[in-house]
Amino acid sequence: MDNLRLWHKFLETIKLQVGPDNFKAYFLKTLLKSSSENLLVLSSPSAFIKENLDQRFKVIIAQTFEKLLGKPINVEFIVKEANAEVKEEEGDFFQPIQATVSILNPKYTLSNYVVGPSNNVAYAAAQAIVQNPGTSYNPLFIYGGTGVGKTHLMLGIGNGILDKKPHAKIIYVPSEKFMNDYVEAIQTRKMGDLRAKYRSAGILLVDDIQFFSGREGTQEEFFHTFNELIGKNCQIVLTSDRSPHEIEKLEDRLKSRFAGGLMIDIQAPDFDTRVAILSSKCSEHKVNLPEETLKMLAASFETNIRELEGQLVGILQLLQVQNLPPTPENISKHLQKKAPGQNGIKAEPKKVLETVCQYFSLNQRDLVGARRQKELVLPRHITMFILSEYLNLTVEKIGQLLGKRDHTTVMHGRDKIKRICNTDREVQRMLIEIKQRLMN
């Protein structure tokens, strides 16, 4: 594993263990300066950060590196004031992460992207971009329904470019993050910093661009960022749940720019592709299921990729809890129990609200009310997700149930859980446990 990839994997792992505040305060400002057989040297911008890393986090840092490298590791810390000026000849391997490259989840690569008739054109375009970013298919606009593999393909492009060019300036940003950065820049009067950050990218990856709808200021800023990057032949990849021309309240000039490259529609996977996806996921989870079982599952869930994996993981976990082997007979029994509901749930919306409130120890008035406290956000988003994905309610109906909220608010909450439910194990656990309560 090269040093740059090691550092990215370390940051991705340690973030989940130390929390966002500690991660931002100490780890984003620290660099991997050098590595040898059993020693890693981390460089911090101040003595204060160095001392905190050494005294508070040294054990967990060493343990994390040991798991990644599979051998005992010693960690030392030094202070370097000028982290912004990183030169390879001085022994530094990495530029500051916040200034040059986003943390790309390493699990999403083109090599483990399952290709079928519904996505082979998009896959071929992604491979071409990795070979020659910025020269063809620029921008690449990938659109399709939820959970068909758009984000996987986008991150696969980023990771593929990093493999070839470890110091490439790659920025991956969900549209929500770009909007929040824009609002913060206005409030703090730091628009220059925002422009320096995004317009210095060599590769810009923006997820769920449809949420720019109606955001006039954000669209204005992104329009100029887009033009500057395209003018410098920097590669731009965008994803959306619909084509640019179908995004309401999106400026015509942005629609024209987005359509100026290659637009590709990814459809839901067919039966054979679903079987291949299940086989790939079993390999990732180190579970060996007979082909008969994989075909049974693929036939039972004619749905998107994310839900397909979620169903597989949920079934395996339930069988593990019941101490049953994953045989075709046992899985068949589980599938029969799930019928007739699409996701094994035949519950009234009222029961979903009650179950979520019981699970999170909330008052239902707070769940559906106007309060925006942090502790209410996740339960609301999970409720939106369950009502949409498990009960197939429309976003308008869900909005009415949750205090007459706008349908775009429901779409945002639902899609946020969809994005993280297969990478955030805590959210995945919550969904499984709530689902079990609803099935009882």
BELDA-V90249 format. One record per residue. N is the residue number from 1. RES is the residue in one letter. PHI is phi in radians with two decimals (none if undefined). Layout:
n=N res=RES phi=PHI
n=N res=RES phi=PHI
This chain:
n=1 res=M phi=none
n=2 res=D phi=-1.24
n=3 res=N phi=-1.13
n=4 res=L phi=-1.14
n=5 res=R phi=-1.14
n=6 res=L phi=-1.04
n=7 res=W phi=-1.14
n=8 res=H phi=-1.11
n=9 res=K phi=-1.13
n=10 res=F phi=-1.08
n=11 res=L phi=-1.09
n=12 res=E phi=-1.08
n=13 res=T phi=-1.36
n=14 res=I phi=-1.20
n=15 res=K phi=-1.05
n=16 res=L phi=-1.26
n=17 res=Q phi=-1.65
n=18 res=V phi=-1.80
n=19 res=G phi=1.55
n=20 res=P phi=-1.11
n=21 res=D phi=-1.20
n=22 res=N phi=-1.12
n=23 res=F phi=-1.05
n=24 res=K phi=-1.20
n=25 res=A phi=-1.26
n=26 res=Y phi=-2.02
n=27 res=F phi=-1.55
n=28 res=L phi=-1.19
n=29 res=K phi=-1.71
n=30 res=T phi=-2.02
n=31 res=L phi=-2.16
n=32 res=L phi=-1.50
n=33 res=K phi=-1.41
n=34 res=S phi=-2.71
n=35 res=S phi=-2.50
n=36 res=S phi=-2.34
n=37 res=E phi=-0.97
n=38 res=N phi=-2.29
n=39 res=L phi=-2.35
n=40 res=L phi=-2.06
n=41 res=V phi=-1.99
n=42 res=L phi=-1.80
n=43 res=S phi=-1.90
n=44 res=S phi=-1.98
n=45 res=P phi=-1.39
n=46 res=S phi=-2.65
n=47 res=A phi=-1.13
n=48 res=F phi=-1.09
n=49 res=I phi=-1.16
n=50 res=K phi=-1.03
n=51 res=E phi=-1.13
n=52 res=N phi=-1.14
n=53 res=L phi=-1.09
n=54 res=D phi=-1.20
n=55 res=Q phi=-1.49
n=56 res=R phi=-1.76
n=57 res=F phi=-2.14
n=58 res=K phi=-1.05
n=59 res=V phi=-1.12
n=60 res=I phi=-1.21
n=61 res=I phi=-1.11
n=62 res=A phi=-1.09
n=63 res=Q phi=-1.10
n=64 res=T phi=-1.14
n=65 res=F phi=-1.12
n=66 res=E phi=-1.10
n=67 res=K phi=-1.17
n=68 res=L phi=-1.25
n=69 res=L phi=-1.75
n=70 res=G phi=1.25
n=71 res=K phi=-2.77
n=72 res=P phi=-1.11
n=73 res=I phi=-2.35
n=74 res=N phi=-1.77
n=75 res=V phi=-2.15
n=76 res=E phi=-2.14
n=77 res=F phi=-2.17
n=78 res=I phi=-2.31
n=79 res=V phi=-1.89
n=80 res=K phi=-2.34
n=81 res=E phi=-1.27
n=82 res=A phi=-1.75
n=83 res=N phi=-1.17
n=84 res=A phi=-1.24
n=85 res=E phi=-1.77
n=86 res=V phi=-1.80
n=87 res=K phi=-2.21
n=88 res=E phi=-1.12
n=89 res=E phi=-1.22
n=90 res=E phi=-1.51
n=91 res=G phi=1.77
n=92 res=D phi=-1.59
n=93 res=F phi=-1.68
n=94 res=F phi=-2.32
n=95 res=Q phi=-1.49
n=96 res=P phi=-0.98
n=97 res=I phi=-1.07
n=98 res=Q phi=-1.30
n=99 res=A phi=-1.66
n=100 res=T phi=-2.24
n=101 res=V phi=-2.58
n=102 res=S phi=-1.35
n=103 res=I phi=-1.42
n=104 res=L phi=-1.67
n=105 res=N phi=-1.10
n=106 res=P phi=-1.22
n=107 res=K phi=-1.28
n=108 res=Y phi=-1.70
n=109 res=T phi=-2.26
n=110 res=L phi=-1.24
n=111 res=S phi=-1.22
n=112 res=N phi=-1.85
n=113 res=Y phi=-1.47
n=114 res=V phi=-1.39
n=115 res=V phi=-1.75
n=116 res=G phi=-2.55
n=117 res=P phi=-1.05
n=118 res=S phi=-1.36
n=119 res=N phi=-2.40
n=120 res=N phi=-1.17
n=121 res=V phi=-1.18
n=122 res=A phi=-1.10
n=123 res=Y phi=-1.12
n=124 res=A phi=-1.10
n=125 res=A phi=-1.12
n=126 res=A phi=-1.08
n=127 res=Q phi=-1.09
n=128 res=A phi=-1.12
n=129 res=I phi=-1.16
n=130 res=V phi=-1.04
n=131 res=Q phi=-1.26
n=132 res=N phi=-2.48
n=133 res=P phi=-1.10
n=134 res=G phi=1.52
n=135 res=T phi=-1.76
n=136 res=S phi=-2.53
n=137 res=Y phi=0.96
n=138 res=N phi=-2.25
n=139 res=P phi=-1.41
n=140 res=L phi=-1.73
n=141 res=F phi=-2.00
n=142 res=I phi=-1.83
n=143 res=Y phi=-2.36
n=144 res=G phi=2.88
n=145 res=G phi=-1.13
n=146 res=T phi=-1.16
n=147 res=G phi=1.35
n=148 res=V phi=-1.72
n=149 res=G phi=1.86
n=150 res=K phi=-1.14
n=151 res=T phi=-1.16
n=152 res=H phi=-0.99
n=153 res=L phi=-1.13
n=154 res=M phi=-1.09
n=155 res=L phi=-1.19
n=156 res=G phi=-1.09
n=157 res=I phi=-1.08
n=158 res=G phi=-1.06
n=159 res=N phi=-1.17
n=160 res=G phi=-1.14
n=161 res=I phi=-1.17
n=162 res=L phi=-1.09
n=163 res=D phi=-1.08
n=164 res=K phi=-1.49
n=165 res=K phi=-2.34
n=166 res=P phi=-1.01
n=167 res=H phi=-1.83
n=168 res=A phi=-1.10
n=169 res=K phi=-1.51
n=170 res=I phi=-1.94
n=171 res=I phi=-2.10
n=172 res=Y phi=-1.85
n=173 res=V phi=-2.54
n=174 res=P phi=-1.12
n=175 res=S phi=-1.01
n=176 res=E phi=-1.04
n=177 res=K phi=-1.16
n=178 res=F phi=-1.08
n=179 res=M phi=-1.10
n=180 res=N phi=-1.14
n=181 res=D phi=-1.10
n=182 res=Y phi=-1.13
n=183 res=V phi=-1.08
n=184 res=E phi=-1.11
n=185 res=A phi=-1.12
n=186 res=I phi=-1.18
n=187 res=Q phi=-1.13
n=188 res=T phi=-1.69
n=189 res=R phi=0.99
n=190 res=K phi=-2.21
n=191 res=M phi=-1.11
n=192 res=G phi=-1.08
n=193 res=D phi=-1.15
n=194 res=L phi=-1.06
n=195 res=R phi=-1.19
n=196 res=A phi=-1.12
n=197 res=K phi=-1.19
n=198 res=Y phi=-1.43
n=199 res=R phi=-1.49
n=200 res=S phi=-1.63
n=201 res=A phi=-1.20
n=202 res=G phi=-1.58
n=203 res=I phi=-2.33
n=204 res=L phi=-2.06
n=205 res=L phi=-2.03
n=206 res=V phi=-2.12
n=207 res=D phi=-1.72
n=208 res=D phi=1.03
n=209 res=I phi=-1.13
n=210 res=Q phi=-1.10
n=211 res=F phi=-1.34
n=212 res=F phi=-1.28
n=213 res=S phi=-0.93
n=214 res=G phi=1.38
n=215 res=R phi=-1.63
n=216 res=E phi=-1.11
n=217 res=G phi=-1.14
n=218 res=T phi=-1.09
n=219 res=Q phi=-1.12
n=220 res=E phi=-1.06
n=221 res=E phi=-1.14
n=222 res=F phi=-1.20
n=223 res=F phi=-1.00
n=224 res=H phi=-1.24
n=225 res=T phi=-1.07
n=226 res=F phi=-1.00
n=227 res=N phi=-1.07
n=228 res=E phi=-1.15
n=229 res=L phi=-1.20
n=230 res=I phi=-1.09
n=231 res=G phi=-1.09
n=232 res=K phi=-1.72
n=233 res=N phi=1.02
n=234 res=C phi=-1.48
n=235 res=Q phi=-1.29
n=236 res=I phi=-2.14
n=237 res=V phi=-2.20
n=238 res=L phi=-2.19
n=239 res=T phi=-2.17
n=240 res=S phi=-2.76
n=241 res=D phi=-1.53
n=242 res=R phi=-2.71
n=243 res=S phi=-1.23
n=244 res=P phi=-0.96
n=245 res=H phi=-1.25
n=246 res=E phi=-1.71
n=247 res=I phi=-1.47
n=248 res=E phi=-1.23
n=249 res=K phi=0.98
n=250 res=L phi=-1.91
n=251 res=E phi=-1.00
n=252 res=D phi=-1.05
n=253 res=R phi=-1.17
n=254 res=L phi=-1.27
n=255 res=K phi=-1.00
n=256 res=S phi=-1.14
n=257 res=R phi=-1.13
n=258 res=F phi=-1.13
n=259 res=A phi=-1.44
n=260 res=G phi=-1.37
n=261 res=G phi=-1.88
n=262 res=L phi=-1.95
n=263 res=M phi=-1.89
n=264 res=I phi=-2.28
n=265 res=D phi=-1.71
n=266 res=I phi=-1.76
n=267 res=Q phi=-1.65
n=268 res=A phi=-1.11
n=269 res=P phi=-1.20
n=270 res=D phi=-1.39
n=271 res=F phi=-1.04
n=272 res=D phi=-1.09
n=273 res=T phi=-1.18
n=274 res=R phi=-1.12
n=275 res=V phi=-1.08
n=276 res=A phi=-1.12
n=277 res=I phi=-1.13
n=278 res=L phi=-1.07
n=279 res=S phi=-1.09
n=280 res=S phi=-1.12
n=281 res=K phi=-1.17
n=282 res=C phi=-1.09
n=283 res=S phi=-1.10
n=284 res=E phi=-1.09
n=285 res=H phi=-1.54
n=286 res=K phi=1.00
n=287 res=V phi=-2.15
n=288 res=N phi=-1.88
n=289 res=L phi=-1.95
n=290 res=P phi=-1.12
n=291 res=E phi=-1.03
n=292 res=E phi=-1.01
n=293 res=T phi=-1.19
n=294 res=L phi=-1.07
n=295 res=K phi=-1.17
n=296 res=M phi=-1.09
n=297 res=L phi=-1.16
n=298 res=A phi=-1.09
n=299 res=A phi=-1.29
n=300 res=S phi=-1.40
n=301 res=F phi=-2.20
n=302 res=E phi=-1.46
n=303 res=T phi=-2.51
n=304 res=N phi=-1.41
n=305 res=I phi=-1.11
n=306 res=R phi=-1.11
n=307 res=E phi=-1.17
n=308 res=L phi=-1.06
n=309 res=E phi=-1.15
n=310 res=G phi=-1.07
n=311 res=Q phi=-1.15
n=312 res=L phi=-1.06
n=313 res=V phi=-1.10
n=314 res=G phi=-1.09
n=315 res=I phi=-1.13
n=316 res=L phi=-1.09
n=317 res=Q phi=-1.21
n=318 res=L phi=-1.14
n=319 res=L phi=-1.14
n=320 res=Q phi=-1.16
n=321 res=V phi=-1.07
n=322 res=Q phi=-1.48
n=323 res=N phi=1.02
n=324 res=L phi=-2.02
n=325 res=P phi=-1.24
n=326 res=P phi=-1.39
n=327 res=T phi=-1.46
n=328 res=P phi=-0.99
n=329 res=E phi=-1.12
n=330 res=N phi=-1.16
n=331 res=I phi=-1.20
n=332 res=S phi=-1.08
n=333 res=K phi=-1.05
n=334 res=H phi=-1.14
n=335 res=L phi=-1.15
n=336 res=Q phi=-1.13
n=337 res=K phi=-1.15
n=338 res=K phi=-1.31
n=339 res=A phi=-1.18
n=340 res=P phi=-1.61
n=341 res=G phi=-1.20
n=342 res=Q phi=-1.03
n=343 res=N phi=-2.02
n=344 res=G phi=1.40
n=345 res=I phi=-2.20
n=346 res=K phi=-2.17
n=347 res=A phi=-2.33
n=348 res=E phi=-1.34
n=349 res=P phi=-0.94
n=350 res=K phi=-1.05
n=351 res=K phi=-1.16
n=352 res=V phi=-1.07
n=353 res=L phi=-1.06
n=354 res=E phi=-1.12
n=355 res=T phi=-1.16
n=356 res=V phi=-1.10
n=357 res=C phi=-1.11
n=358 res=Q phi=-1.11
n=359 res=Y phi=-1.10
n=360 res=F phi=-1.68
n=361 res=S phi=0.98
n=362 res=L phi=-2.03
n=363 res=N phi=-1.50
n=364 res=Q phi=-1.09
n=365 res=R phi=-1.09
n=366 res=D phi=-1.26
n=367 res=L phi=-1.08
n=368 res=V phi=-1.70
n=369 res=G phi=-1.39
n=370 res=A phi=-1.57
n=371 res=R phi=-1.06
n=372 res=R phi=-2.09
n=373 res=Q phi=-1.04
n=374 res=K phi=-0.99
n=375 res=E phi=-1.24
n=376 res=L phi=-1.67
n=377 res=V phi=-1.13
n=378 res=L phi=-1.09
n=379 res=P phi=-1.01
n=380 res=R phi=-1.13
n=381 res=H phi=-1.11
n=382 res=I phi=-1.13
n=383 res=T phi=-1.05
n=384 res=M phi=-1.04
n=385 res=F phi=-1.10
n=386 res=I phi=-1.14
n=387 res=L phi=-1.11
n=388 res=S phi=-1.38
n=389 res=E phi=-1.47
n=390 res=Y phi=-1.68
n=391 res=L phi=-1.87
n=392 res=N phi=1.05
n=393 res=L phi=-1.36
n=394 res=T phi=-1.27
n=395 res=V phi=-1.14
n=396 res=E phi=-1.15
n=397 res=K phi=-1.14
n=398 res=I phi=-1.10
n=399 res=G phi=-1.03
n=400 res=Q phi=-1.12
n=401 res=L phi=-1.15
n=402 res=L phi=-1.79
n=403 res=G phi=1.35
n=404 res=K phi=1.01
n=405 res=R phi=-1.35
n=406 res=D phi=-1.14
n=407 res=H phi=-1.12
n=408 res=T phi=-1.19
n=409 res=T phi=-1.14
n=410 res=V phi=-1.13
n=411 res=M phi=-1.04
n=412 res=H phi=-1.10
n=413 res=G phi=-1.14
n=414 res=R phi=-1.06
n=415 res=D phi=-1.22
n=416 res=K phi=-1.13
n=417 res=I phi=-1.16
n=418 res=K phi=-1.03
n=419 res=R phi=-1.19
n=420 res=I phi=-1.84
n=421 res=C phi=-1.17
n=422 res=N phi=-1.78
n=423 res=T phi=-2.03
n=424 res=D phi=-1.70
n=425 res=R phi=-1.14
n=426 res=E phi=-1.19
n=427 res=V phi=-1.14
n=428 res=Q phi=-1.03
n=429 res=R phi=-1.09
n=430 res=M phi=-1.03
n=431 res=L phi=-1.09
n=432 res=I phi=-1.11
n=433 res=E phi=-1.19
n=434 res=I phi=-1.16
n=435 res=K phi=-1.09
n=436 res=Q phi=-1.09
n=437 res=R phi=-1.15
n=438 res=L phi=-1.24
n=439 res=M phi=-1.42
n=440 res=N phi=-1.35
